[in-house]
Amino acid sequence: MERTRLYRKGVLESEGFPIADVSDYVGDPAAVVWFDLCSPTREDLGKISEELGLHALAVEDALHSHQRPKLDTYESHLFLSVYGAKLMEARSDGVHAAEPTDAELELIEISIFVTKNALVTVRESPTFDIDEVIRRWDANPEMAKYGVPYLLHGLLDYVVDGYFEVLQTLDDRIEALEDDLFDGNPGDQEHIQRQTFRMRKKLVRFRRLAVPMREIVGSLLRRSEEVLEPQLVPYYQDVYDHALRTAEWSDSLRELVGNVREAHMNQQGFKLNDIMKKITSWAAIIAVPTLITGFYGQNVPYPGAEHPIGFWTSTILIVLGTVLLYRAFKKRNWL
């Protein structure tokens, strides 16, 4: 079944019809058409661009992946490039499953063409859950009377909500790293260092799409008089507030990861200082018997030489000096 929908005067009239039939509806001012393309070819987009009058540069951007998140304005339509985000872990069978422990950040690029009465979504991967977007549209069917701007709101709202899920998972993982940092298990130190490095990379990648999303929604709000109905402005303002929160949250998490990494390095320095103190203390203790036996090993006469009193004197000095140094170092927690 084709992912298509036809609204007429705010009422869902048809869905699942072939994309080739779109040309029969786009000329009707009372009709609003949505259709979805997943990994389309150049020929597929070429046919659509002729029907909707899409700009060649926008079509080219939709065909080439790794575009930066943006909003471009053309004479007959708007073009948006956004990214859905989720955390996925690759299992041994090659299937991806959500897993917060050590998951990879997966970004799904979505190109959006917005005309007066048509919304076109172009996904680079089927992992973006377009069905959830449809469920959001159907949750408030009375809002469909506002046409394309309402459909666009549902899509952007789902994308931004996905950012919150990713950030919440990363936040929980950072808290777990903090607990691991102070659990006193030396075997986890390399694990903590590796995880903080990976977490920082994920947050840097995530911030590259979270901050531009704030600008995209803000641009739509600034031109609300020509793009949005007044009744939809609060809905877009809500999405903007959420996008702003995700950008700020990602910044705070990145700073928190930096603090964890710095605390880990300081902790390693403190442990190294403790080790050096212990080594120095034992070296000082060992130096006492070495000094005394060296003194009594001289090849010159000295008091007690070749008599039992000399042996017992050196032995008592060794034991006494060793015990005194051990107690002194132990009292200062050097041992």
HUGI-V372483 format. One record per backbone hydrogen bond with DSSP energy under -1.0 kcal/mol. CO is the residue of the C=O (numbers start at 0). NH is the residue of the N-H. If there is no record, write none. Layout:
CO NH
CO NH
This chain:
1 3
2 35
3 15
4 33
5 12
5 13
6 31
7 10
10 7
13 5
17 20
18 21
20 23
21 24
21 25
24 27
27 30
29 8
31 6
32 118
33 4
34 120
36 122
40 44
41 45
42 46
43 47
44 48
45 49
46 50
47 51
48 52
48 53
54 58
55 59
56 60
57 61
58 62
59 63
69 80
71 78
76 73
77 113
78 71
79 111
80 69
81 109
83 107
85 105
87 103
88 96
90 93
94 90
96 88
103 87
105 85
107 83
108 123
109 81
110 121
111 79
112 119
113 77
116 32
117 114
118 34
119 112
120 36
121 110
122 38
124 127
127 129
129 133
130 134
131 135
132 136
133 137
134 138
139 142
140 143
142 145
143 146
146 150
147 151
148 152
149 153
150 154
151 155
152 156
153 157
154 158
155 159
156 160
157 161
158 162
159 163
160 164
161 165
162 166
163 167
164 168
165 169
166 170
167 171
168 172
169 173
170 174
171 175
172 176
173 177
174 178
175 179
176 180
177 181
184 187
185 188
187 191
188 192
189 193
190 194
191 195
192 196
193 197
194 198
195 199
196 200
197 201
198 202
199 203
200 204
201 205
202 206
203 207
205 208
205 209
206 210
208 212
209 213
210 214
211 215
212 216
213 217
214 218
215 219
216 220
217 221
218 222
220 223
222 226
223 227
228 231
231 235
232 236
233 237
234 238
235 239
236 240
237 241
238 242
239 243
240 244
241 245
242 246
243 247
244 248
245 249
246 250
247 251
248 252
249 253
250 254
251 255
252 256
253 257
254 258
255 259
256 260
257 261
258 262
259 263
260 264
261 265
262 266
263 267
264 268
265 269
266 270
267 271
268 272
269 273
270 274
271 275
272 276
273 277
274 278
275 279
276 280
277 281
278 282
279 283
280 284
281 285
282 286
285 289
286 290
287 291
288 292
289 293
290 294
291 295
294 297
301 304
303 306
306 309
307 311
308 312
309 313
310 314
311 315
312 316
313 317
314 318
315 319
316 320
317 321
318 322
319 323
320 324
321 325
322 326
323 327
324 328
325 329
326 330
327 331
328 333
329 332
